[in-house]
Amino acid sequence: MAEPLARPTPRLLDTPVRVDTDPTPAAPYNRGTWEQAIRYSDLHPFSRLLAMMLAHYADGAGHIPSGEILAAPRLAKACNVSLQNIGMSLNVLYRERYLDRGPVGGHAPRSVTLTLPPSYQRPALPHSPGGRP
């Protein structure tokens, strides 16, 4: 007689999506390194586009204060993608630790800081011929 199949345990709705199991702090922001990490990542193209747009709005420390810039409709218009794709892309960037969101405060958009995931390893650039780096 066949054994009954075990049902998977459902995930609770209040379970956080991102669990920081790695206590390593994020590396300091450097726009060139951050953009390189985005370009070489396995992120969806919409997430990459949004990440590059956020890098454009960030200050020298990688911080974007809360306000009109981070409103989803404005980001959707700037990236020419749907609101749903903006929401999903923001969540992906947060889950993959490319973004660190500020504290929750009402209905206003939260501030964002661009960060590198602790596991990011800068790819080795190919050696160019002719002795030039």
C-alpha positions as CSV (number, residue, x, y, z in Angstrom):
1,M,0.0,0.0,0.0
2,A,1.3,3.5,-0.8
3,E,2.2,5.8,2.0
4,P,0.2,9.0,2.2
5,L,2.0,12.1,0.9
6,A,3.1,14.6,3.6
7,R,1.7,18.0,3.1
8,P,4.2,20.9,3.2
9,T,4.0,23.2,6.3
10,P,2.4,26.5,5.2
11,R,4.5,29.6,5.8
12,L,2.9,32.0,8.2
13,L,2.0,35.4,6.7
14,D,3.7,37.3,9.5
15,T,7.0,35.5,8.9
16,P,9.6,38.1,7.7
17,V,10.8,37.7,4.1
18,R,14.3,38.7,4.9
19,V,16.1,37.2,7.9
20,D,19.6,38.6,8.6
21,T,21.5,35.5,9.5
22,D,24.8,37.1,8.4
23,P,26.0,39.5,11.1
24,T,28.6,41.0,8.8
25,P,27.9,44.7,8.3
26,A,27.4,46.0,4.9
27,A,30.4,47.5,3.1
28,P,30.5,51.3,2.8
29,Y,28.9,52.7,-0.3
30,N,30.9,53.4,-3.4
31,R,28.8,54.1,-6.5
32,G,31.1,52.5,-9.0
33,T,31.4,49.3,-7.0
34,W,27.7,49.3,-6.3
35,E,26.8,49.7,-10.0
36,Q,29.3,47.0,-10.9
37,A,27.6,44.7,-8.4
38,I,24.2,45.4,-9.9
39,R,25.5,44.8,-13.5
40,Y,27.1,41.5,-12.7
41,S,24.2,40.3,-10.5
42,D,21.5,37.8,-11.4
43,L,18.8,40.3,-10.7
44,H,15.8,40.7,-13.1
45,P,16.3,43.5,-15.7
46,F,13.5,45.6,-14.0
47,S,15.3,45.3,-10.7
48,R,18.6,46.4,-12.3
49,L,16.9,49.3,-14.0
50,L,15.4,50.5,-10.7
51,A,18.7,50.0,-8.9
52,M,20.5,52.2,-11.5
53,M,17.8,54.8,-11.1
54,L,18.2,54.8,-7.4
55,A,22.0,55.2,-7.7
56,H,21.3,58.3,-9.8
57,Y,19.2,59.8,-7.0
58,A,21.5,58.8,-4.1
59,D,23.9,61.2,-2.5
60,G,27.7,60.5,-2.1
61,A,27.0,58.2,0.9
62,G,24.4,56.2,-1.0
63,H,21.5,57.7,1.0
64,I,18.1,58.7,-0.5
65,P,15.9,60.6,2.0
66,S,12.2,59.8,2.1
67,G,10.1,62.1,-0.1
68,E,8.8,62.4,-3.6
69,I,11.7,60.7,-5.2
70,L,10.9,57.3,-3.6
71,A,7.2,57.4,-4.3
72,A,6.4,54.3,-6.4
73,P,4.4,56.2,-9.1
74,R,7.4,58.6,-9.7
75,L,9.8,55.6,-9.9
76,A,7.5,53.8,-12.2
77,K,7.3,56.8,-14.5
78,A,11.1,57.4,-14.4
79,C,11.8,53.7,-15.2
80,N,8.8,53.3,-17.6
81,V,7.6,50.2,-15.9
82,S,4.4,49.3,-14.0
83,L,3.8,50.0,-10.3
84,Q,3.6,46.3,-9.6
85,N,7.1,45.8,-11.1
86,I,8.5,48.7,-9.0
87,G,7.1,47.1,-5.9
88,M,8.4,43.7,-6.7
89,S,11.8,45.1,-7.7
90,L,12.1,47.2,-4.4
91,N,11.3,44.0,-2.4
92,V,13.9,42.0,-4.4
93,L,16.6,44.7,-3.9
94,Y,15.8,44.8,-0.1
95,R,15.8,41.0,0.2
96,E,19.1,40.6,-1.6
97,R,20.5,43.4,0.6
98,Y,21.3,46.0,-2.0
99,L,19.0,48.3,-0.1
100,D,18.6,49.1,3.5
101,R,15.3,50.8,4.3
102,G,14.9,53.4,7.0
103,P,12.4,53.1,9.9
104,V,8.7,52.8,9.2
105,G,6.9,56.1,9.7
106,G,3.3,56.4,8.5
107,H,2.3,56.4,4.9
108,A,5.3,58.4,3.7
109,P,8.0,56.5,1.7
110,R,10.9,55.4,3.9
111,S,14.4,56.6,3.3
112,V,16.7,54.2,1.6
113,T,20.5,53.5,1.8
114,L,22.3,51.7,-1.0
115,T,24.5,48.9,0.4
116,L,26.5,46.0,-0.9
117,P,25.5,42.5,0.2
118,P,28.1,41.1,2.7
119,S,28.6,38.1,0.4
120,Y,29.5,40.3,-2.6
121,Q,32.9,39.5,-4.1
122,R,34.2,42.0,-6.7
123,P,34.7,40.1,-10.0
124,A,38.2,39.9,-11.3
125,L,38.6,42.1,-14.3
126,P,40.1,40.5,-17.4
127,H,43.8,41.3,-17.9
128,S,44.3,43.6,-20.9
129,P,47.1,42.8,-23.3
130,G,50.0,45.3,-23.6
131,G,50.9,45.5,-20.0
132,R,48.2,48.1,-19.1
133,P,46.0,47.4,-16.2
